[in-house]
Amino acid sequence: SSDVCSSDLLWFLYMGMLGEYLGYSKEEMHEICKFKFLQKEVADETTGEVFKYIQSTTKLSTTDFMALIEQLYRWSAETFGLTLPPPNTQIDMNLD
């Protein structure tokens, strides 16, 4: 669907803009954001041991992915004073 496509483009745009602003590559920024926003815990019911893991952005539902983009938008503005394109932005790419 076009929603997934535009949210994916927005994610890569955000990674590029944030990375450039903070001095990281797009890939490094992607890992930093996954670590910050997609860290989860699961407890082993037998031992009580808690395991931490990082969710994959590709496994998120569209709703969760859009929530992640919303979080990134706010975090960028509040933490760094960097205004990214709003999450509801329609992105058109010219592939000439």
Backbone as JSON Lines, residues from 0, in Angstrom:
{"i":0,"aa":"S","n":[0.84,-1.2,0.0],"ca":[0.0,0.0,0.0],"c":[0.87,1.24,0.0]}
{"i":1,"aa":"S","n":[0.31,2.36,-0.4],"ca":[1.09,3.59,-0.47],"c":[1.44,4.12,0.92]}
{"i":2,"aa":"D","n":[0.64,3.76,1.94],"ca":[0.94,4.17,3.32],"c":[2.29,3.61,3.77]}
{"i":3,"aa":"V","n":[2.47,2.33,3.53],"ca":[3.72,1.68,3.93],"c":[4.88,2.31,3.19]}
{"i":4,"aa":"C","n":[4.71,2.54,1.91],"ca":[5.76,3.15,1.1],"c":[6.13,4.54,1.62]}
{"i":5,"aa":"S","n":[5.13,5.38,1.87],"ca":[5.43,6.74,2.32],"c":[6.0,6.74,3.73]}
{"i":6,"aa":"S","n":[5.56,5.81,4.6],"ca":[6.13,5.75,5.95],"c":[7.57,5.25,5.89]}
{"i":7,"aa":"D","n":[7.86,4.3,4.99],"ca":[9.24,3.84,4.81],"c":[10.13,4.98,4.33]}
{"i":8,"aa":"L","n":[9.63,5.74,3.36],"ca":[10.4,6.89,2.85],"c":[10.63,7.91,3.96]}
{"i":9,"aa":"L","n":[9.62,8.14,4.77],"ca":[9.75,9.1,5.87],"c":[10.8,8.61,6.86]}
{"i":10,"aa":"W","n":[10.8,7.3,7.18],"ca":[11.79,6.71,8.08],"c":[13.2,6.97,7.55]}
{"i":11,"aa":"F","n":[13.42,6.67,6.26],"ca":[14.76,6.86,5.69],"c":[15.13,8.34,5.63]}
{"i":12,"aa":"L","n":[14.16,9.19,5.37],"ca":[14.39,10.64,5.39],"c":[14.8,11.09,6.79]}
{"i":13,"aa":"Y","n":[14.07,10.6,7.79],"ca":[14.38,10.94,9.19],"c":[15.78,10.46,9.57]}
{"i":14,"aa":"M","n":[16.1,9.21,9.18],"ca":[17.43,8.66,9.52],"c":[18.52,9.5,8.87]}
{"i":15,"aa":"G","n":[18.3,9.91,7.63],"ca":[19.28,10.73,6.92],"c":[19.43,12.1,7.56]}
{"i":16,"aa":"M","n":[18.31,12.75,7.85],"ca":[18.36,14.1,8.43],"c":[18.94,14.1,9.84]}
{"i":17,"aa":"L","n":[18.47,13.17,10.68],"ca":[18.99,13.08,12.05],"c":[20.47,12.7,12.04]}
{"i":18,"aa":"G","n":[20.8,11.72,11.21],"ca":[22.19,11.29,11.13],"c":[23.12,12.41,10.71]}
{"i":19,"aa":"E","n":[22.71,13.14,9.68],"ca":[23.53,14.26,9.2],"c":[23.68,15.32,10.29]}
{"i":20,"aa":"Y","n":[22.58,15.62,10.97],"ca":[22.57,16.64,12.03],"c":[23.47,16.24,13.2]}
{"i":21,"aa":"L","n":[23.46,14.94,13.54],"ca":[24.19,14.47,14.72],"c":[25.55,13.86,14.39]}
{"i":22,"aa":"G","n":[25.87,13.76,13.1],"ca":[27.18,13.24,12.71],"c":[27.26,11.73,12.59]}
{"i":23,"aa":"Y","n":[26.14,11.1,12.26],"ca":[26.11,9.64,12.08],"c":[25.67,9.31,10.66]}
{"i":24,"aa":"S","n":[26.02,8.1,10.24],"ca":[25.51,7.63,8.95],"c":[24.04,7.25,9.14]}
{"i":25,"aa":"K","n":[23.33,7.08,8.04],"ca":[21.93,6.65,8.08],"c":[21.8,5.32,8.82]}
{"i":26,"aa":"E","n":[22.75,4.4,8.55],"ca":[22.73,3.08,9.17],"c":[22.96,3.17,10.69]}
{"i":27,"aa":"E","n":[23.93,4.0,11.09],"ca":[24.2,4.18,12.52],"c":[22.98,4.79,13.22]}
{"i":28,"aa":"M","n":[22.37,5.77,12.59],"ca":[21.2,6.42,13.17],"c":[20.05,5.43,13.31]}
{"i":29,"aa":"H","n":[19.9,4.56,12.33],"ca":[18.88,3.52,12.36],"c":[19.07,2.62,13.59]}
{"i":30,"aa":"E","n":[20.32,2.2,13.84],"ca":[20.61,1.35,15.0],"c":[20.37,2.1,16.31]}
{"i":31,"aa":"I","n":[20.78,3.36,16.37],"ca":[20.58,4.19,17.57],"c":[19.09,4.32,17.88]}
{"i":32,"aa":"C","n":[18.29,4.6,16.85],"ca":[16.85,4.77,17.05],"c":[16.16,3.46,17.42]}
{"i":33,"aa":"K","n":[16.6,2.37,16.82],"ca":[16.04,1.06,17.2],"c":[16.35,0.78,18.67]}
{"i":34,"aa":"F","n":[17.58,1.05,19.09],"ca":[17.99,0.81,20.48],"c":[17.18,1.69,21.44]}
{"i":35,"aa":"K","n":[16.96,2.93,21.04],"ca":[16.24,3.87,21.92],"c":[14.74,3.57,21.99]}
{"i":36,"aa":"F","n":[14.12,3.28,20.85],"ca":[12.66,3.19,20.81],"c":[12.1,1.78,20.72]}
{"i":37,"aa":"L","n":[12.9,0.81,20.31],"ca":[12.35,-0.52,20.07],"c":[12.94,-1.59,20.98]}
{"i":38,"aa":"Q","n":[13.51,-1.17,22.11],"ca":[14.07,-2.13,23.06],"c":[12.93,-2.73,23.88]}
{"i":39,"aa":"K","n":[12.87,-4.05,23.92],"ca":[11.81,-4.75,24.65],"c":[12.43,-5.72,25.64]}
{"i":40,"aa":"E","n":[11.63,-6.16,26.59],"ca":[12.08,-7.16,27.56],"c":[11.09,-8.3,27.58]}
{"i":41,"aa":"V","n":[11.61,-9.48,27.78],"ca":[10.75,-10.65,27.97],"c":[11.35,-11.44,29.13]}
{"i":42,"aa":"A","n":[10.49,-11.9,30.03],"ca":[10.96,-12.66,31.18],"c":[10.72,-14.15,30.96]}
{"i":43,"aa":"D","n":[11.73,-14.93,31.32],"ca":[11.58,-16.39,31.29],"c":[10.78,-16.77,32.52]}
{"i":44,"aa":"E","n":[9.61,-17.36,32.32],"ca":[8.72,-17.67,33.45],"c":[9.3,-18.71,34.39]}
{"i":45,"aa":"T","n":[10.18,-19.56,33.89],"ca":[10.78,-20.6,34.72],"c":[11.85,-20.04,35.64]}
{"i":46,"aa":"T","n":[12.77,-19.25,35.06],"ca":[13.92,-18.77,35.83],"c":[13.74,-17.35,36.35]}
{"i":47,"aa":"G","n":[12.81,-16.6,35.75],"ca":[12.64,-15.2,36.12],"c":[13.66,-14.3,35.47]}
{"i":48,"aa":"E","n":[14.55,-14.89,34.68],"ca":[15.58,-14.1,33.99],"c":[14.92,-13.22,32.93]}
{"i":49,"aa":"V","n":[15.39,-11.98,32.86],"ca":[14.84,-11.02,31.89],"c":[15.8,-10.88,30.71]}
{"i":50,"aa":"F","n":[15.27,-11.03,29.52],"ca":[16.06,-10.87,28.3],"c":[15.63,-9.6,27.6]}
{"i":51,"aa":"K","n":[16.61,-8.83,27.17],"ca":[16.32,-7.63,26.38],"c":[16.61,-7.92,24.92]}
{"i":52,"aa":"Y","n":[15.8,-7.36,24.07],"ca":[16.03,-7.52,22.64],"c":[15.54,-6.27,21.92]}
{"i":53,"aa":"I","n":[15.98,-6.11,20.69],"ca":[15.6,-4.96,19.86],"c":[14.65,-5.46,18.78]}
{"i":54,"aa":"Q","n":[13.48,-4.85,18.71],"ca":[12.52,-5.2,17.65],"c":[13.06,-4.75,16.3]}
{"i":55,"aa":"S","n":[12.69,-5.45,15.26],"ca":[13.04,-5.05,13.9],"c":[11.98,-4.09,13.38]}
{"i":56,"aa":"T","n":[12.41,-3.03,12.72],"ca":[11.44,-2.09,12.14],"c":[10.61,-2.77,11.06]}
{"i":57,"aa":"T","n":[11.19,-3.75,10.37],"ca":[10.46,-4.42,9.29],"c":[9.35,-5.33,9.81]}
{"i":58,"aa":"K","n":[9.4,-5.68,11.1],"ca":[8.39,-6.56,11.67],"c":[7.24,-5.78,12.35]}
{"i":59,"aa":"L","n":[7.36,-4.47,12.39],"ca":[6.32,-3.64,13.04],"c":[5.07,-3.58,12.17]}
{"i":60,"aa":"S","n":[3.92,-3.51,12.82],"ca":[2.68,-3.27,12.07],"c":[2.72,-1.83,11.56]}
{"i":61,"aa":"T","n":[1.88,-1.51,10.61],"ca":[1.81,-0.14,10.08],"c":[1.51,0.84,11.21]}
{"i":62,"aa":"T","n":[0.6,0.47,12.09],"ca":[0.22,1.34,13.23],"c":[1.41,1.6,14.14]}
{"i":63,"aa":"D","n":[2.14,0.53,14.48],"ca":[3.31,0.67,15.35],"c":[4.42,1.47,14.67]}
{"i":64,"aa":"F","n":[4.57,1.25,13.36],"ca":[5.59,1.98,12.61],"c":[5.27,3.47,12.59]}
{"i":65,"aa":"M","n":[4.0,3.82,12.39],"ca":[3.62,5.23,12.39],"c":[3.8,5.84,13.79]}
{"i":66,"aa":"A","n":[3.55,5.05,14.83],"ca":[3.79,5.52,16.21],"c":[5.28,5.79,16.42]}
{"i":67,"aa":"L","n":[6.13,4.92,15.87],"ca":[7.57,5.11,15.96],"c":[7.99,6.41,15.26]}
{"i":68,"aa":"I","n":[7.45,6.65,14.09],"ca":[7.76,7.87,13.34],"c":[7.33,9.11,14.14]}
{"i":69,"aa":"E","n":[6.16,9.03,14.76],"ca":[5.66,10.11,15.62],"c":[6.63,10.36,16.79]}
{"i":70,"aa":"Q","n":[7.1,9.28,17.42],"ca":[8.06,9.4,18.53],"c":[9.35,10.06,18.05]}
{"i":71,"aa":"L","n":[9.84,9.63,16.91],"ca":[11.07,10.2,16.35],"c":[10.91,11.69,16.06]}
{"i":72,"aa":"Y","n":[9.77,12.04,15.51],"ca":[9.48,13.44,15.18],"c":[9.56,14.29,16.45]}
{"i":73,"aa":"R","n":[8.88,13.84,17.51],"ca":[8.87,14.58,18.78],"c":[10.25,14.62,19.42]}
{"i":74,"aa":"W","n":[10.92,13.45,19.46],"ca":[12.24,13.35,20.08],"c":[13.23,14.29,19.4]}
{"i":75,"aa":"S","n":[13.21,14.32,18.1],"ca":[14.12,15.17,17.34],"c":[13.9,16.64,17.67]}
{"i":76,"aa":"A","n":[12.64,17.04,17.71],"ca":[12.31,18.45,17.98],"c":[12.63,18.82,19.43]}
{"i":77,"aa":"E","n":[12.22,17.96,20.38],"ca":[12.38,18.29,21.8],"c":[13.82,18.16,22.27]}
{"i":78,"aa":"T","n":[14.54,17.18,21.77],"ca":[15.89,16.91,22.25],"c":[16.95,17.71,21.52]}
{"i":79,"aa":"F","n":[16.78,17.86,20.2],"ca":[17.84,18.49,19.4],"c":[17.42,19.8,18.74]}
{"i":80,"aa":"G","n":[16.13,20.15,18.84],"ca":[15.65,21.35,18.18],"c":[15.64,21.21,16.66]}
{"i":81,"aa":"L","n":[15.63,19.95,16.19],"ca":[15.61,19.67,14.75],"c":[14.19,19.33,14.34]}
{"i":82,"aa":"T","n":[13.61,20.15,13.47],"ca":[12.26,19.9,12.99],"c":[12.31,19.08,11.71]}
{"i":83,"aa":"L","n":[11.79,17.86,11.81],"ca":[11.7,16.97,10.65],"c":[10.38,17.22,9.95]}
{"i":84,"aa":"P","n":[10.23,16.75,8.71],"ca":[8.92,16.87,8.05],"c":[7.86,16.16,8.91]}
{"i":85,"aa":"P","n":[6.69,16.76,9.08],"ca":[5.65,16.15,9.92],"c":[5.3,14.73,9.46]}
{"i":86,"aa":"P","n":[4.94,13.86,10.42],"ca":[4.64,12.47,10.09],"c":[3.56,12.28,9.03]}
{"i":87,"aa":"N","n":[2.65,13.22,8.9],"ca":[1.57,13.07,7.9],"c":[1.95,13.65,6.53]}
{"i":88,"aa":"T","n":[3.24,13.99,6.37],"ca":[3.72,14.53,5.1],"c":[3.59,13.51,3.99]}
{"i":89,"aa":"Q","n":[3.09,13.96,2.87],"ca":[3.07,13.11,1.67],"c":[4.4,13.31,0.96]}
{"i":90,"aa":"I","n":[5.1,12.22,0.73],"ca":[6.41,12.33,0.09],"c":[6.3,11.87,-1.36]}
{"i":91,"aa":"D","n":[6.7,12.74,-2.25],"ca":[6.74,12.38,-3.67],"c":[8.2,12.34,-4.08]}
{"i":92,"aa":"M","n":[8.58,11.29,-4.79],"ca":[9.94,11.17,-5.25],"c":[9.95,11.23,-6.76]}
{"i":93,"aa":"N","n":[10.82,12.06,-7.28],"ca":[11.03,12.09,-8.72],"c":[12.21,11.2,-9.04]}
{"i":94,"aa":"L","n":[11.94,10.17,-9.82],"ca":[13.01,9.24,-10.17],"c":[13.35,9.41,-11.64]}
{"i":95,"aa":"D","n":[13.85,10.58,-11.95],"ca":[14.22,10.87,-13.35],"c":[15.63,10.37,-13.63]}
